[in-house]
Amino acid sequence: MLRYALLAVAMRVAGRLPAVALYPLASCVGLLAYALNGASRRAVRANVARVSGPRVPAAARERHVRRIFRNAAWYWADMARLPRMTPQAVRAEIAFQGEDAFREVLAQGPAMLTSAHFSNAEFLLQCLPAFGRTWLGLIERLEPPPLFRFMVQLRSHQGNRFTAADRHGAFAAVRHLRDGGLIGVLADRDVTGGGVPVTICGAPVRLPPGPVELAMRFRAPVVLVSCGRLGPRRFYARFDVAFQPLRATDRAAAIDANLSVIAEWLEASLRRDPGQWSVLHPMWDGDPTG
């Protein structure tokens, strides 16, 4: 509870700082975390080694590791600013690639907007009301409960809605899709423990099946969005793939096939720039260079 109280105070104070001061301060916090948090540093090194492969020099991999810690700190700077931003202001910080195709998807009805922990994908989706659509985000349930409620409130200022990625959230997502709504998920972490094994970067990892199951049920396209940082308050977003999920009599086989599409996209996105992937815990078991 003390950690939650300190975070809430820190976010409110940070949100009042000018951006020219906030992001350099966040950079210092990120480098401090890199230096002091040995467990997370080792986890990120293992992830980057797996994604980069043995041919990338150790010094280059370590630069990715430091960027990841900096980007993780910049995430909190983004979120501190969010309550005072309009969707249009968020939109102004993003360089879009494939925007016309994305607008076509938004105009068609229900869709599953799927990304990963690239820089701050969640922040980028906050601009959707500027396109005339809002979305329901399925997010990890944090403890203690006041922390979860605080983060939901923080994320909801642009008119989007958020709920935990649990049974209750699944029912909310069903209702939202039935009404033609958009669902937003980050598909690279299995936060509920029911993940399906897929192969990414040559080794097994578990991805959550819930997003593709919902998309299959409602015949909603799965829109794969990769993104990254170009600097403080500068992002790019690329709408890579919009695919109609396979539906088959063998439900398990269909889920595996649809997750394989996401896994292939995720691997290509990670290899393109490992330093954008802000995951601070181990994603694979074993030797990352094996």
C-alpha positions as CSV (number, residue, x, y, z in Angstrom):
1,M,0.0,0.0,0.0
2,L,2.9,2.4,0.7
3,R,4.3,1.7,-2.7
4,Y,1.0,2.6,-4.3
5,A,0.7,5.8,-2.3
6,L,4.2,6.9,-3.3
7,L,3.5,6.1,-7.0
8,A,0.2,8.1,-6.9
9,V,2.0,11.1,-5.4
10,A,4.9,10.8,-7.8
11,M,2.6,10.6,-10.8
12,R,0.6,13.7,-9.8
13,V,3.8,15.6,-9.2
14,A,5.4,14.4,-12.5
15,G,2.3,15.4,-14.4
16,R,2.7,19.0,-13.4
17,L,6.3,19.2,-14.6
18,P,7.1,20.6,-18.0
19,A,8.0,17.9,-20.5
20,V,11.5,19.4,-21.1
21,A,12.2,18.6,-17.4
22,L,10.1,15.5,-17.1
23,Y,11.8,13.3,-19.7
24,P,15.4,14.0,-18.7
25,L,14.4,13.2,-15.1
26,A,12.7,10.0,-16.3
27,S,15.9,9.1,-18.2
28,C,17.9,9.4,-15.0
29,V,15.4,7.1,-13.2
30,G,15.6,4.6,-16.0
31,L,19.4,4.5,-15.9
32,L,19.3,4.2,-12.1
33,A,17.0,1.2,-12.4
34,Y,19.3,-0.3,-14.9
35,A,22.3,0.1,-12.5
36,L,20.5,-1.1,-9.3
37,N,17.9,-3.7,-10.4
38,G,20.1,-6.7,-11.1
39,A,17.3,-9.2,-11.5
40,S,15.5,-7.1,-14.2
41,R,18.8,-6.3,-15.9
42,R,19.6,-10.0,-16.2
43,A,16.1,-10.7,-17.5
44,V,16.3,-8.0,-20.1
45,R,19.8,-9.1,-21.2
46,A,18.5,-12.7,-21.7
47,N,15.5,-11.4,-23.7
48,V,17.6,-9.2,-25.9
49,A,20.1,-12.0,-26.5
50,R,17.4,-14.3,-27.6
51,V,15.9,-11.7,-29.9
52,S,19.2,-10.4,-31.3
53,G,21.0,-13.7,-31.7
54,P,24.6,-14.5,-31.1
55,R,26.0,-12.5,-34.1
56,V,25.1,-9.2,-32.5
57,P,28.0,-7.9,-30.4
58,A,27.6,-7.8,-26.7
59,A,28.1,-4.0,-26.6
60,A,25.2,-3.5,-29.1
61,R,23.0,-5.8,-27.1
62,E,23.8,-3.8,-23.9
63,R,22.8,-0.6,-25.7
64,H,19.4,-2.1,-26.3
65,V,19.2,-3.1,-22.6
66,R,19.8,0.4,-21.5
67,R,17.3,1.8,-24.0
68,I,14.7,-0.6,-22.6
69,F,15.1,0.7,-19.1
70,R,15.0,4.3,-20.3
71,N,11.8,3.5,-22.4
72,A,10.2,1.9,-19.3
73,A,10.8,5.1,-17.3
74,W,9.5,7.2,-20.2
75,Y,6.3,5.1,-20.1
76,W,5.6,6.5,-16.7
77,A,6.4,10.0,-17.9
78,D,3.9,9.5,-20.7
79,M,1.2,8.3,-18.3
80,A,1.8,11.2,-15.9
81,R,1.1,13.6,-18.8
82,L,-2.0,11.7,-20.0
83,P,-4.7,13.2,-17.8
84,R,-3.9,16.7,-19.2
85,M,-3.9,15.6,-22.8
86,T,-6.7,15.4,-25.4
87,P,-6.8,12.5,-28.0
88,Q,-5.8,15.1,-30.6
89,A,-2.7,16.1,-28.6
90,V,-1.7,12.4,-28.3
91,R,-2.3,12.0,-32.1
92,A,0.0,15.0,-32.8
93,E,2.9,13.1,-31.3
94,I,2.6,10.1,-33.5
95,A,3.9,9.5,-37.1
96,F,1.5,7.0,-38.6
97,Q,2.4,4.5,-41.4
98,G,-0.6,2.9,-43.1
99,E,-3.1,5.3,-41.6
100,D,-5.6,4.9,-44.5
101,A,-5.8,1.2,-44.1
102,F,-6.3,1.6,-40.4
103,R,-9.1,4.1,-41.0
104,E,-10.8,1.5,-43.2
105,V,-10.6,-1.1,-40.4
106,L,-12.0,1.4,-37.9
107,A,-15.0,2.0,-40.1
108,Q,-16.0,-1.6,-40.5
109,G,-17.2,-2.4,-37.0
110,P,-15.7,-4.7,-34.3
111,A,-12.0,-5.3,-34.4
112,M,-9.2,-6.7,-32.1
113,L,-6.4,-4.1,-32.0
114,T,-3.3,-6.1,-31.0
115,S,0.1,-4.9,-30.1
116,A,2.9,-5.7,-27.7
117,H,5.0,-3.8,-25.1
118,F,6.7,-1.8,-27.8
119,S,7.7,1.5,-26.1
120,N,4.2,2.6,-25.1
121,A,1.7,1.1,-27.4
122,E,-1.1,1.8,-24.9
123,F,-0.4,5.5,-25.0
124,L,-0.6,5.5,-28.8
125,L,-4.0,3.9,-28.8
126,Q,-5.2,6.7,-26.5
127,C,-5.5,8.8,-29.7
128,L,-8.4,6.7,-31.2
129,P,-11.1,9.1,-30.1
130,A,-9.5,11.5,-32.5
131,F,-10.5,9.1,-35.2
132,G,-14.0,8.9,-33.9
133,R,-13.7,5.6,-32.1
134,T,-13.1,4.5,-28.5
135,W,-11.9,1.2,-27.3
136,L,-12.0,-1.2,-24.4
137,G,-8.6,-2.3,-23.1
138,L,-8.0,-5.6,-21.4
139,I,-5.2,-5.1,-18.9
140,E,-3.3,-6.9,-16.2
141,R,-5.0,-6.8,-12.7
142,L,-2.5,-5.1,-10.4
143,E,-2.2,-5.4,-6.7
144,P,-3.2,-3.9,-4.3
145,P,-6.7,-3.1,-5.7
146,P,-6.3,0.7,-5.1
147,L,-3.3,0.6,-7.5
148,F,-5.4,-1.1,-10.1
149,R,-8.2,1.5,-9.7
150,F,-5.7,4.3,-9.9
151,M,-4.2,3.0,-13.1
152,V,-7.6,2.5,-14.7
153,Q,-8.6,6.1,-13.8
154,L,-5.3,7.4,-15.2
155,R,-5.8,5.5,-18.5
156,S,-9.5,6.6,-18.9
157,H,-9.2,10.3,-19.3
158,Q,-9.5,10.2,-23.1
159,G,-12.9,8.4,-23.0
160,N,-11.5,4.9,-23.5
161,R,-12.5,2.1,-21.0
162,F,-10.3,-0.5,-19.3
163,T,-11.0,-3.7,-17.4
164,A,-8.9,-6.6,-16.1
165,A,-8.0,-9.4,-18.4
166,D,-10.0,-12.0,-16.3
167,R,-13.4,-13.7,-16.5
168,H,-15.2,-10.4,-15.7
169,G,-13.2,-8.6,-18.4
170,A,-14.0,-11.4,-20.9
171,F,-17.7,-10.8,-20.4
172,A,-17.2,-7.1,-20.9
173,A,-15.3,-7.7,-24.1
174,V,-18.0,-10.0,-25.4
175,R,-20.6,-7.3,-24.9
176,H,-18.3,-4.6,-26.4
177,L,-17.6,-6.7,-29.6
178,R,-21.3,-7.6,-29.9
179,D,-22.0,-3.8,-30.0
180,G,-19.5,-3.4,-32.8
181,G,-16.7,-2.0,-30.5
182,L,-12.9,-2.1,-30.6
183,I,-10.9,-4.2,-28.1
184,G,-7.2,-3.3,-27.4
185,V,-4.8,-5.9,-26.1
186,L,-1.0,-6.3,-25.7
187,A,-0.5,-9.9,-26.8
188,D,3.1,-10.6,-25.7
189,R,2.4,-11.4,-22.1
190,D,0.4,-14.3,-20.6
191,V,-0.9,-12.5,-17.5
192,T,-3.7,-15.0,-16.7
193,G,-1.6,-18.2,-16.7
194,G,-3.6,-19.9,-19.5
195,G,-1.2,-19.2,-22.4
196,V,-0.7,-21.4,-25.4
197,P,2.9,-22.4,-26.4
198,V,4.2,-20.9,-29.6
199,T,7.7,-20.6,-31.0
200,I,9.3,-17.1,-31.1
201,C,12.9,-16.5,-31.9
202,G,13.6,-20.2,-31.9
203,A,12.2,-21.1,-28.5
204,P,8.8,-21.7,-26.9
205,V,6.9,-19.0,-25.1
206,R,3.3,-18.8,-24.1
207,L,0.9,-16.3,-25.6
208,P,-2.6,-15.6,-24.3
209,P,-5.3,-17.2,-26.5
210,G,-8.2,-14.9,-25.3
211,P,-7.8,-12.2,-28.0
212,V,-7.9,-14.7,-30.9
213,E,-10.8,-16.6,-29.3
214,L,-12.8,-13.4,-29.1
215,A,-11.9,-12.5,-32.6
216,M,-12.9,-16.0,-33.9
217,R,-16.3,-15.8,-32.1
218,F,-17.3,-12.4,-33.5
219,R,-15.5,-12.7,-36.9
220,A,-13.6,-9.6,-35.9
221,P,-10.3,-8.8,-37.8
222,V,-7.1,-8.9,-35.8
223,V,-5.2,-5.7,-36.4
224,L,-1.5,-6.0,-35.6
225,V,0.1,-2.7,-34.7
226,S,3.8,-2.2,-34.1
227,C,5.1,1.0,-32.8
228,G,8.2,2.6,-31.2
229,R,9.8,5.8,-29.9
230,L,11.6,8.3,-32.1
231,G,12.4,10.4,-29.0
232,P,10.7,12.0,-26.0
233,R,7.0,12.7,-27.1
234,R,7.7,11.3,-30.5
235,F,6.4,8.0,-31.7
236,Y,5.8,6.0,-34.8
237,A,2.9,3.5,-35.3
238,R,2.8,1.0,-38.2
239,F,-0.4,-1.0,-39.0
240,D,1.3,-4.2,-40.2
241,V,-1.4,-6.8,-40.7
242,A,-5.2,-7.0,-40.5
243,F,-6.2,-10.7,-40.8
244,Q,-9.5,-12.5,-40.4
245,P,-8.9,-15.2,-37.9
246,L,-9.2,-18.8,-39.0
247,R,-12.4,-20.6,-37.8
248,A,-12.5,-24.4,-38.0
249,T,-14.2,-27.4,-36.5
250,D,-11.0,-28.1,-34.6
251,R,-11.1,-25.1,-32.3
252,A,-7.7,-25.8,-30.7
253,A,-6.0,-26.1,-34.1
254,A,-7.6,-22.8,-35.2
255,I,-6.4,-21.1,-32.1
256,D,-2.9,-22.4,-32.7
257,A,-2.9,-21.3,-36.3
258,N,-4.1,-17.8,-35.4
259,L,-1.5,-17.5,-32.6
260,S,1.1,-18.5,-35.0
261,V,0.3,-15.5,-37.2
262,I,0.7,-13.3,-34.1
263,A,3.9,-15.0,-33.1
264,E,5.5,-14.6,-36.6
265,W,4.6,-10.9,-36.6
266,L,5.9,-10.4,-33.0
267,E,9.2,-12.1,-33.8
268,A,9.7,-9.8,-36.9
269,S,8.8,-6.7,-34.9
270,L,11.2,-7.6,-32.0
271,R,14.1,-8.4,-34.4
272,R,13.6,-5.1,-36.2
273,D,14.5,-3.1,-33.0
274,P,14.9,-5.1,-29.8
275,G,15.4,-1.9,-27.8
276,Q,11.8,-0.9,-28.2
277,W,10.5,-4.0,-26.3
278,S,9.9,-2.8,-22.7
279,V,9.5,-6.1,-20.9
280,L,11.5,-6.4,-17.7
281,H,11.0,-10.0,-16.8
282,P,12.3,-13.2,-18.5
283,M,10.2,-14.4,-21.5
284,W,12.0,-17.6,-22.3
285,D,13.7,-20.4,-20.2
286,G,17.2,-21.7,-20.8
287,D,20.2,-20.4,-22.7
288,P,19.2,-17.4,-24.9
289,T,21.9,-18.2,-27.4
290,G,21.0,-21.8,-27.8
